Amino acid sequence: MKLLYDNFEIEKVGEFSGDEGMTLVEPISNDGVCDDTYDHVFWTVYGHKPDLGMIALVDRDCEEDALEIYNFLMILLEFFKKYSRKV
């Protein structure tokens, strides 16, 4: 069985207004940028697809909720890696 995703990650993301009313979204690094710089701060859980890269799966306002989803996906991934037959 081929797995749809081979890894997951979680990232803090900030949303802010750009030129001409555009909404922009960017990852927030821990380089001292204050969350107040952004209009909205949230966490995104990404899935990694082999040969395609990272795909955003779900956004959550609360870090704990995003971590719960991430941890659940990692448990499922390990289960399928361990118990799925190689085709």
Secondary structure, 3 states (H helix, E strand, C coil): CCCCCCEEEEEEEEEEECHHHCEEEEECCCCCCCHHHCCEEEEEEEEEECCCEEEEEEEECCHHHHHHHHHHHHHHHHHHHHHCCCC
